[in-house]
């Protein structure tokens, strides 16, 4: 059983503690799922998350605000039980984040479906030459009559190939660099949108490269105002970047729990591993890392929930520290498991594969350092 004493911290309200208990019960009866067919598993997880009422938290009604502490609690708990379940939940929120924050009533009809688990969403920002450098996007949306014609390419798109709709960012030319981007809500069956390639990674998730060839969109497909795409993307990432840290925290907690179990049960030189001072030192480092990551994550989430317009610094710190520290904790867990730690099917082996991508997506670790330094210099 993972430590839940952090729920008594002043960052949380009673509703968060009730949510944590409900989550634990749901995960205990619903997870893990069979990952043999990853696409099918993700579709099943989205349906189950919707039926269980968890996806209600992935978006908000018009005029409401996303509760970042709830998002973090959900991601942390799901990740601790099943990394693919965390992925399925997170992409519903990220994919529709722009609609939650800036969508029209007509666009919000899709939000009703994604929150119910009857439609799958995706967030299409990254391109082959523009990952962390969002201002360098080259996918073009050319004005044509009352609508737009899109041409270009996106890659490393989570839920690519299984999504029912995509939030796509493209250059509309209102200005140079970041000032000339706009966001569009695009159903997956729109003519001109093609799944060019399915991408395979070390921790299997549905990922794809998309191409757009003379893809026609009506004016009402645009989310927010023309040229507001960069601000929309950063507003979404400002919320969901903290939740990436929460997912890493969930992985780290599971690795720590598995390590405690291992060192209590495994004997070496006639005594449990837990009696060796070297092992106790490793456990202390792991416990410290878990709590420090949790403090940074829930500080960022609480700050946003208290009404801060932006939490760029806090979210970057939380994401950077939690993902880097989780990598170290999981690596140490593998070491404490010895040969079993690298055996396929062992929990810490799967965690070792799951954690690596989190140090890259939604802003790689080195980019977070740049963001944090600029915030410090700017203050």
C-alpha positions as CSV (number, residue, x, y, z in Angstrom):
1,X,0.0,0.0,0.0
2,X,1.5,3.3,-1.1
3,X,2.0,6.1,1.5
4,X,-1.0,8.4,1.6
5,X,0.1,10.7,4.4
6,X,0.7,13.5,1.9
7,X,-3.1,13.8,1.6
8,X,-3.1,15.6,5.0
9,X,-0.9,18.4,3.6
10,X,-2.6,21.8,3.5
11,X,-2.6,21.7,-0.3
12,X,-5.7,19.5,-0.3
13,X,-9.3,19.8,0.6
14,X,-11.7,17.1,1.8
15,X,-13.0,16.6,-1.8
16,X,-9.4,15.7,-2.9
17,X,-9.1,13.1,-0.1
18,X,-12.5,11.7,-1.1
19,X,-11.3,11.5,-4.7
20,X,-8.1,9.7,-3.7
21,X,-10.1,7.1,-1.9
22,X,-12.5,6.6,-4.8
23,X,-9.5,6.4,-7.2
24,X,-7.9,3.7,-5.1
25,X,-11.0,1.6,-5.1
26,X,-11.5,2.0,-8.9
27,X,-7.9,1.1,-9.6
28,X,-8.1,-2.0,-7.4
29,X,-11.1,-3.4,-9.4
30,X,-10.3,-2.1,-12.9
31,X,-6.5,-2.3,-13.3
32,X,-4.2,-3.5,-14.7
33,X,-5.5,-4.3,-18.1
34,X,-4.1,-6.6,-20.8
35,X,-1.6,-4.6,-22.9
36,X,-1.3,-7.2,-25.6
37,X,-3.1,-5.0,-28.1
38,X,-2.2,-1.5,-27.1
39,X,-4.8,0.3,-29.3
40,X,-7.6,-1.9,-28.0
41,X,-6.3,-1.5,-24.5
42,X,-6.4,2.3,-24.8
43,X,-9.9,2.3,-26.2
44,X,-11.1,0.0,-23.4
45,X,-9.4,2.2,-20.8
46,X,-11.0,5.4,-22.1
47,X,-14.4,3.7,-22.0
48,X,-13.8,2.4,-18.5
49,X,-12.5,5.8,-17.3
50,X,-15.5,7.5,-18.7
51,X,-18.0,5.0,-17.2
52,X,-16.2,5.3,-13.9
53,X,-16.7,9.1,-13.9
54,X,-13.0,9.8,-13.8
55,X,-12.9,11.6,-17.2
56,X,-15.3,14.2,-15.8
57,X,-12.1,15.8,-14.4
58,X,-10.4,15.9,-17.8
59,X,-12.4,18.9,-18.9
60,X,-14.7,21.6,-17.6
61,X,-18.0,23.2,-18.4
62,X,-18.0,26.7,-19.9
63,X,-16.8,29.2,-17.4
64,X,-15.3,26.7,-15.0
65,X,-11.6,26.1,-14.4
66,X,-9.7,22.8,-14.4
67,X,-8.8,21.6,-10.9
68,X,-5.1,20.8,-11.3
69,X,-4.8,19.1,-7.9
70,X,-7.5,16.6,-9.0
71,X,-5.7,16.1,-12.3
72,X,-2.4,15.4,-10.5
73,X,-4.0,13.0,-7.9
74,X,-5.7,11.0,-10.7
75,X,-2.5,10.8,-12.8
76,X,-0.3,9.9,-9.8
77,X,-2.7,7.1,-8.7
78,X,-3.3,5.7,-12.2
79,X,0.4,5.7,-13.0
80,X,1.2,3.9,-9.8
81,X,-1.2,1.1,-10.9
82,X,-0.9,1.0,-14.7
83,X,1.1,3.4,-16.9
84,X,-1.2,2.9,-19.9
85,X,-4.2,3.9,-17.8
86,X,-2.5,7.2,-16.9
87,X,-1.7,7.7,-20.6
88,X,-5.3,7.2,-21.6
89,X,-6.6,9.6,-19.0
90,X,-3.9,12.3,-19.6
91,X,-4.5,12.4,-23.4
92,X,-8.2,13.0,-22.9
93,X,-7.3,16.1,-20.9
94,X,-4.4,17.3,-23.0
95,X,-6.2,16.7,-26.3
96,X,-9.2,18.8,-25.2
97,X,-7.4,21.3,-23.0
98,X,-7.7,24.0,-25.6
99,X,-11.4,23.4,-25.9
100,X,-11.8,23.4,-22.1
101,X,-10.1,26.8,-21.9
102,X,-11.1,28.5,-25.2
103,X,-13.7,26.5,-27.0
104,X,-17.0,27.6,-28.5
105,X,-20.3,26.0,-27.5
106,X,-20.3,23.9,-30.7
107,X,-16.7,22.7,-30.1
108,X,-17.6,21.8,-26.5
109,X,-20.0,19.2,-27.8
110,X,-16.9,17.1,-28.5
111,X,-15.8,17.8,-24.9
112,X,-19.0,16.2,-23.7
113,X,-18.1,13.0,-25.6
114,X,-14.4,12.9,-24.5
115,X,-15.4,13.3,-20.8
116,X,-17.9,10.4,-21.2
117,X,-15.2,8.2,-22.8
118,X,-17.1,7.8,-26.1
119,X,-14.5,9.8,-28.1
120,X,-10.7,9.8,-28.0
121,X,-8.8,13.1,-28.4
122,X,-5.2,14.0,-29.3
123,X,-3.0,17.1,-29.1
124,X,-1.0,17.7,-32.3
125,X,1.7,20.2,-31.7
126,X,5.1,18.6,-32.4
127,X,6.7,18.5,-35.8
128,X,9.9,16.9,-37.1
129,X,11.8,20.2,-36.8
130,X,9.8,21.8,-33.9
131,X,9.4,19.9,-30.7
132,X,10.3,22.2,-27.8
133,X,10.6,25.1,-30.2
134,X,6.9,25.7,-30.8
135,X,7.4,29.0,-32.5
136,X,9.2,27.1,-35.3
137,X,6.0,25.2,-36.5
138,X,5.8,25.1,-40.3
139,X,2.4,23.4,-40.8
140,X,0.5,26.0,-42.7
141,X,-3.2,27.0,-42.5
142,X,-3.9,29.2,-45.6
143,X,-7.0,31.3,-45.6
144,X,-9.3,30.2,-48.4
145,X,-12.6,31.9,-48.7
146,X,-14.4,31.6,-45.4
147,X,-12.2,28.7,-44.2
148,X,-8.7,27.4,-44.2
149,X,-6.6,24.9,-46.2
150,X,-3.9,23.0,-44.1
151,X,-0.7,21.5,-45.4
152,X,2.1,20.0,-43.3
153,X,3.1,17.3,-40.9
154,X,3.0,16.4,-37.2
155,X,4.9,13.6,-35.4
156,X,5.1,11.8,-32.0
157,X,1.3,12.5,-31.7
158,X,-0.1,10.5,-28.7
159,X,-3.3,8.7,-29.6
160,X,-2.4,9.2,-33.3
161,X,-4.2,6.5,-35.2
162,X,-6.9,5.9,-32.7
163,X,-8.1,9.4,-31.9
164,X,-11.6,10.6,-33.1
165,X,-10.4,14.2,-33.2
166,X,-7.2,16.3,-33.0
167,X,-6.3,19.7,-31.7
168,X,-3.9,20.9,-34.4
169,X,-1.6,23.9,-34.3
170,X,-0.7,25.6,-37.6
171,X,0.8,28.8,-38.9
172,X,-1.8,31.3,-40.1
173,X,0.6,34.2,-40.6
174,X,-0.7,37.0,-38.3
175,X,2.9,37.6,-37.3
176,X,6.4,36.2,-37.2
177,X,7.3,33.2,-35.1
178,X,4.9,32.5,-32.1
179,X,2.6,35.4,-33.1
180,X,1.5,33.7,-36.3
181,X,0.0,30.4,-35.0
182,X,-3.6,29.3,-34.5
183,X,-5.3,26.2,-33.1
184,X,-7.9,24.1,-34.9
185,X,-10.3,21.3,-33.8
186,X,-10.2,18.6,-36.5
187,X,-12.3,15.3,-36.7
188,X,-10.1,12.3,-37.6
189,X,-12.1,11.6,-40.7
190,X,-11.5,15.0,-42.3
191,X,-10.3,14.5,-45.9
192,X,-6.6,15.3,-46.3
193,X,-5.7,14.0,-42.8
194,X,-3.6,10.8,-43.1
195,X,-1.9,8.5,-40.6
196,X,1.4,8.4,-42.4
197,X,3.2,6.2,-39.9
198,X,2.6,4.4,-36.6
199,X,5.6,4.9,-34.2
200,X,6.9,2.2,-31.9
201,X,8.6,3.1,-28.6
202,X,10.1,1.3,-25.6
203,X,6.9,1.6,-23.5
204,X,4.2,0.8,-26.1
205,X,1.7,3.6,-26.5
206,X,-0.4,4.6,-29.6
207,X,1.8,7.1,-31.4
208,X,1.7,8.3,-35.0
209,X,3.0,10.7,-37.6
210,X,0.3,12.7,-39.3
211,X,0.2,14.4,-42.7
212,X,-2.2,17.1,-44.0
213,X,-2.6,17.5,-47.7
214,X,-4.9,20.3,-48.8
215,X,-7.1,19.6,-45.8
216,X,-10.1,22.0,-45.8
217,X,-11.5,23.3,-42.6
218,X,-14.4,25.7,-41.9
219,X,-13.7,28.9,-40.0
220,X,-15.6,27.5,-37.0
221,X,-12.9,24.8,-36.6
222,X,-10.5,27.5,-35.2
223,X,-10.2,27.4,-31.4
224,X,-9.9,30.9,-30.0
225,X,-8.8,33.9,-32.1
226,X,-6.5,33.9,-35.2
227,X,-2.9,34.1,-34.1
228,X,-3.7,33.0,-30.5
229,X,-2.4,29.5,-31.0
230,X,0.9,29.9,-29.1
231,X,-0.9,31.4,-26.1
232,X,-3.4,28.6,-26.2
233,X,-0.8,25.9,-26.4
234,X,1.2,27.5,-23.5
235,X,-1.9,27.8,-21.4
236,X,-2.7,24.1,-21.9
237,X,0.9,23.1,-21.2
238,X,1.0,25.3,-18.1
239,X,-1.7,23.1,-16.6
240,X,-0.8,19.7,-17.9
241,X,3.0,20.0,-17.5
242,X,2.6,19.7,-13.7
243,X,0.5,16.5,-14.2
244,X,3.4,14.9,-16.1
245,X,5.4,15.3,-12.9
246,X,2.5,13.7,-11.0
247,X,2.6,10.7,-13.3
248,X,6.3,10.4,-12.7
249,X,5.6,10.5,-9.0
250,X,3.2,7.6,-9.4
251,X,5.9,5.6,-11.1
252,X,8.4,6.5,-8.4
253,X,6.0,5.6,-5.5
254,X,5.4,2.2,-7.1
255,X,9.1,1.6,-7.6
256,X,9.7,2.5,-3.9
257,X,6.9,0.2,-2.7
258,X,8.3,-2.7,-4.8
259,X,11.8,-2.0,-3.4
260,X,10.6,-2.0,0.2
261,X,8.9,-5.4,-0.4
262,X,11.9,-6.8,-2.1
263,X,14.5,-5.8,0.5
264,X,12.3,-7.2,3.3
265,X,11.8,-10.5,1.6
266,X,15.2,-11.1,-0.1
267,X,18.0,-12.4,2.1
268,X,21.7,-11.9,1.5
269,X,24.5,-13.3,3.7
270,X,21.9,-14.8,6.0
271,X,19.9,-11.7,6.7
272,X,17.3,-9.6,4.8
273,X,18.6,-7.0,2.4
274,X,16.9,-4.3,4.5
275,X,19.4,-4.8,7.3
276,X,22.3,-3.7,5.1
277,X,23.3,0.0,5.8
278,X,24.0,0.5,2.1
279,X,20.5,-0.6,1.2
280,X,19.0,1.6,3.9
281,X,20.9,4.6,2.5
282,X,19.4,3.9,-0.9
283,X,15.9,3.6,0.6
284,X,16.4,7.0,2.4
285,X,17.4,8.6,-0.9
286,X,14.3,7.2,-2.6
287,X,11.9,8.3,0.2
288,X,13.4,11.8,0.1
289,X,13.0,12.0,-3.6
290,X,9.4,11.0,-3.5
291,X,8.4,13.5,-0.9
292,X,10.4,16.4,-2.5
293,X,8.8,15.7,-5.9
294,X,5.3,15.6,-4.3
295,X,5.9,18.9,-2.6
296,X,6.9,20.6,-5.8
297,X,4.0,19.0,-7.8
298,X,1.3,19.9,-5.4
299,X,2.7,23.4,-4.8
300,X,2.4,24.1,-8.5
301,X,-1.1,22.6,-8.7
302,X,-2.3,24.5,-5.6
303,X,-0.8,27.7,-6.9
304,X,-2.7,27.3,-10.2
305,X,-5.9,26.4,-8.4
306,X,-5.7,29.4,-6.2
307,X,-6.0,31.6,-9.3
308,X,-2.5,32.3,-10.5
309,X,-2.8,33.2,-14.2
310,X,0.4,31.4,-15.0
311,X,2.6,28.9,-13.1
312,X,5.3,28.5,-15.7
313,X,8.1,28.5,-13.1
314,X,6.4,26.2,-10.6
315,X,5.2,23.8,-13.3
316,X,8.7,23.6,-14.9
317,X,10.3,22.9,-11.5
318,X,7.7,20.2,-10.7
319,X,8.0,18.5,-14.1
320,X,11.8,18.7,-14.1
321,X,12.5,17.5,-10.6
322,X,9.8,14.8,-10.5
323,X,10.7,13.2,-13.8
324,X,14.5,13.2,-13.2
325,X,14.1,12.0,-9.7
326,X,11.7,9.2,-10.7
327,X,14.2,8.0,-13.2
328,X,16.8,7.7,-10.4
329,X,14.4,6.0,-8.0
330,X,13.3,3.5,-10.6
331,X,16.9,2.8,-11.7
332,X,17.8,2.1,-8.0
333,X,14.7,-0.1,-7.7
334,X,16.0,-2.2,-10.6
335,X,19.4,-2.4,-8.9
336,X,17.8,-3.6,-5.7
337,X,15.9,-6.3,-7.6
338,X,19.1,-7.7,-9.1
339,X,18.6,-9.9,-12.2
340,X,14.8,-9.9,-11.6
341,X,14.9,-6.2,-12.2
342,X,15.6,-6.5,-15.9
343,X,13.4,-9.5,-16.5
344,X,10.5,-8.8,-18.8
345,X,7.3,-8.8,-16.9
346,X,8.8,-7.6,-13.6
347,X,7.1,-4.4,-12.4
348,X,10.3,-2.4,-12.0
349,X,11.4,-3.4,-15.5
350,X,8.2,-2.0,-17.0
351,X,8.5,1.2,-14.9
352,X,12.1,1.6,-16.2
353,X,10.7,1.7,-19.7
354,X,7.7,3.9,-18.8
355,X,9.6,6.7,-17.1
356,X,12.1,7.5,-19.8
357,X,9.7,9.4,-22.2
358,X,8.4,11.7,-19.4
359,X,11.8,13.4,-19.3
360,X,11.3,14.4,-23.0
361,X,7.6,15.1,-23.7
362,X,5.8,18.3,-22.9
363,X,9.2,20.0,-22.7
364,X,12.4,18.1,-22.3
365,X,14.4,18.4,-19.0
366,X,17.0,20.7,-20.5
367,X,14.3,23.0,-21.8
368,X,12.7,23.2,-18.4
369,X,16.1,24.3,-17.0
370,X,16.1,27.1,-19.6
371,X,12.6,28.1,-18.6
372,X,13.4,28.2,-14.9
373,X,16.6,30.2,-15.5
374,X,14.8,32.8,-17.6
375,X,12.1,33.1,-15.0
376,X,14.7,33.7,-12.3
377,X,16.6,36.2,-14.4
378,X,13.4,38.0,-15.4
379,X,12.4,38.4,-11.7
